[in-house]
Amino acid sequence: MEKVIYLVWREPAMTAEQFSAHLRTVLAQRLLALGACALQVNVRDDAVAAASGLRLINTRPQPEAMLSVWVDSAVDALRAPFDKAVTAAVPGMAAYLVSESVPIRNIRHPPRSGERTEGWAQVALLARPARLTPEAWRDIWQNSHTQVAIDTQSTFLYVQNLVIRVLSYGAPVYDAIVEEGFPVTAMADSYSFFDAVGDEAKYQRNYKAMMDSCQRFIDRDRIDVLPTSQYLIRGLGG
């Protein structure tokens, strides 16, 4: 089984809520009918409006949503019907084959098929700085920074998607796509985000540790951050 991520763009005439519903119903039904083993939709809708200040844009226009599609095989010929379905449903898409690692599985707010997951999900699109080799970059990210992120934030879900191959022509070049689940209070409260409510000293420590760690392998002009609502349409195993 393989995981394909589609970053998708919204028609300007369509509202965020209309786009969210379109992805979760019309397009989702089509992808499941084609044989998707599991499907998740992350979309920037009204429920995450309070987190708009956390959005970081370097890709213009920035995608509005992300589809995670698990398929038996992502080889071109077998994936083609999925690509066509997504292309037909949105004005723009970029597809990536990824290797998924889950340092934190969501056991605090387990997702339920067809429902919005509690809290909100931050999606980060990472491009490797030229100053680092792929091996050094991945080593910092997964073997060092991961624990820093876990220790300094109120994260209850942490998914690391290492990009193995770009699947669509003209797609923005990213090396990884990260999904992090946060409590709803972390949308507008930095102390909640950094797991330090009511503790100024802890907040300062956590904030500095996280920023120092990020600077080792992330350049601010090579990252996009998108607050989203997460909807599990169908989990693995039904």
C-alpha positions in Angstrom: 0.0 0.0 0.0 1.2 3.5 -0.8 0.2 7.0 0.3 -0.4 9.8 -2.2 -0.9 13.4 -1.1 -2.7 15.8 -3.4 -2.4 19.5 -2.7 -5.4 21.2 -4.2 -6.5 24.8 -5.0 -9.9 26.4 -4.7 -12.0 28.1 -7.4 -12.1 31.8 -6.4 -15.9 31.9 -6.9 -16.4 29.0 -4.4 -16.4 29.8 -0.6 -14.2 27.9 1.8 -17.2 26.1 3.2 -18.5 25.1 -0.3 -15.0 23.9 -1.2 -14.7 21.9 2.0 -18.1 20.2 1.3 -17.2 19.6 -2.3 -14.0 17.8 -1.4 -15.7 15.7 1.4 -18.6 14.6 -0.6 -18.5 14.7 -4.4 -14.7 14.2 -4.8 -14.4 11.8 -1.8 -17.2 9.6 -3.2 -15.4 9.4 -6.5 -12.1 8.5 -5.0 -13.6 5.8 -2.8 -15.5 4.4 -5.8 -12.2 4.1 -7.7 -10.8 1.9 -4.9 -9.0 4.2 -2.5 -8.2 2.1 0.6 -8.4 5.2 2.9 -9.0 8.9 2.5 -8.5 12.0 4.6 -9.3 15.6 3.8 -7.5 18.6 5.3 -9.0 21.9 4.3 -8.8 25.5 5.3 -12.4 26.2 6.2 -14.3 28.5 8.6 -13.6 26.3 11.6 -9.9 27.3 11.5 -10.4 31.0 10.8 -9.0 31.9 14.3 -5.7 30.4 13.2 -5.3 32.6 10.2 -2.5 34.5 11.9 -0.4 31.3 11.9 -0.5 30.9 8.1 2.8 31.3 6.4 2.8 31.8 2.6 5.7 31.3 0.3 3.9 29.4 -2.5 1.6 31.7 -4.4 -1.1 31.0 -4.7 -1.0 28.7 -1.7 -3.0 25.5 -1.8 -6.2 25.5 0.2 -6.5 21.8 1.0 -4.7 18.5 1.1 -6.1 15.0 0.2 -4.3 12.0 1.7 -5.2 9.0 -0.4 -4.0 5.5 0.4 -3.9 3.2 -2.6 -2.8 -0.4 -3.4 -0.3 1.0 -5.9 0.8 4.5 -6.9 2.5 3.4 -10.2 1.5 5.8 -12.9 -1.0 3.6 -14.8 -2.8 2.5 -11.7 -2.8 6.0 -10.2 -4.0 7.7 -13.3 -7.8 7.4 -12.5 -7.3 9.1 -9.2 -5.2 11.9 -10.7 -8.0 12.4 -13.3 -10.7 12.5 -10.7 -8.9 15.1 -8.6 -8.0 17.2 -11.7 -11.6 17.3 -12.8 -12.8 18.4 -9.4 -10.5 21.4 -8.7 -8.8 24.1 -10.7 -5.3 23.0 -9.7 -3.6 20.1 -8.0 0.0 18.8 -7.2 0.6 15.2 -6.4 3.3 13.5 -4.3 4.2 10.0 -3.3 5.2 10.0 0.3 6.6 7.7 3.0 4.5 8.2 6.2 5.9 8.2 9.7 3.7 8.7 12.7 5.7 9.8 15.8 2.4 10.6 17.6 -0.8 8.8 16.8 -4.0 10.6 17.7 -5.3 8.7 20.7 -6.5 11.9 22.6 -9.2 12.7 20.0 -9.4 9.7 17.8 -10.8 10.6 14.3 -14.2 9.2 13.3 -15.0 8.5 9.7 -17.1 11.3 8.1 -16.6 13.7 11.0 -14.3 16.7 11.7 -11.5 15.7 14.1 -11.4 17.7 17.3 -9.0 20.6 17.4 -7.2 21.6 14.2 -4.4 20.4 12.1 -1.4 22.4 11.0 0.0 21.4 7.6 3.6 22.4 6.9 5.1 22.1 3.4 8.9 21.9 3.8 11.6 22.5 1.1 15.2 21.5 2.0 17.6 24.4 2.2 20.4 24.1 -0.3 23.0 24.4 2.5 22.1 20.9 3.7 22.4 17.5 1.9 19.3 15.4 1.8 20.8 13.0 4.3 21.8 15.7 6.7 18.5 17.5 6.4 16.5 14.3 7.1 18.8 13.4 10.0 18.2 16.7 11.7 14.5 16.6 11.1 13.6 13.1 12.1 16.4 12.1 14.4 16.8 15.3 16.4 14.0 17.9 15.8 11.2 15.4 16.2 11.7 15.0 19.9 12.1 18.8 20.3 8.7 19.3 18.7 7.1 16.7 20.9 8.6 18.2 24.0 7.8 21.8 23.4 4.3 21.8 21.8 0.8 20.7 22.7 0.7 18.3 19.8 -1.6 15.3 20.0 -1.0 14.2 16.4 2.3 14.2 14.5 2.6 12.8 11.0 5.8 13.2 8.9 5.4 12.6 5.2 8.8 12.3 3.5 8.3 13.1 -0.3 9.6 10.2 -2.3 8.6 11.4 -5.7 6.7 14.3 -7.3 3.9 12.8 -9.3 2.4 15.7 -11.3 4.0 18.1 -13.8 4.8 21.5 -12.5 4.2 20.7 -8.8 5.9 22.9 -6.3 9.0 21.1 -5.0 8.7 20.0 -1.4 10.8 17.5 0.5 8.3 16.8 3.3 4.7 17.5 4.3 4.0 17.6 8.0 0.6 17.2 9.8 0.3 18.3 13.5 -2.8 18.2 15.6 -3.4 20.9 18.2 -6.1 21.7 20.7 -8.6 24.4 19.5 -7.2 26.9 22.0 -3.9 26.8 20.3 -5.4 28.6 17.2 -5.1 32.0 19.0 -3.2 31.3 22.2 0.6 30.9 21.8 0.8 29.6 25.4 -1.6 26.8 24.5 0.3 26.1 21.3 3.6 25.7 23.2 2.0 23.7 26.1 2.7 26.4 28.6 -0.6 27.9 29.7 -0.1 29.9 32.9 3.7 29.4 32.9 5.7 32.2 31.3 9.1 30.6 32.0 8.1 27.4 30.3 6.6 29.3 27.4 9.9 31.1 26.8 11.9 27.9 27.1 9.7 26.0 24.7 9.4 28.8 22.2 13.2 29.3 22.1 13.9 25.6 21.9 11.5 25.1 19.0 12.7 28.1 17.1 16.3 27.2 17.5 15.7 23.7 16.4 13.7 24.8 13.3 16.4 27.1 12.2 18.8 24.2 11.8 16.9 22.7 8.9 14.1 25.1 7.8 14.6 28.5 6.0 11.6 30.8 6.5 11.4 31.5 2.7 11.1 27.7 2.0 8.2 26.7 4.1 4.4 27.1 3.9 2.1 26.7 6.9 -1.6 26.1 6.4 -4.1 25.7 9.3 -6.7 23.2 8.4 -9.7 21.1 9.6 -9.1 17.4 9.4 -11.8 15.1 8.2 -11.2 11.4 8.1 -13.5 10.1 5.3 -12.5 6.5 5.5 -9.8 5.0 7.7 -7.6 2.0 6.9 -9.7 -1.1 7.6 -12.9 0.7 6.9 
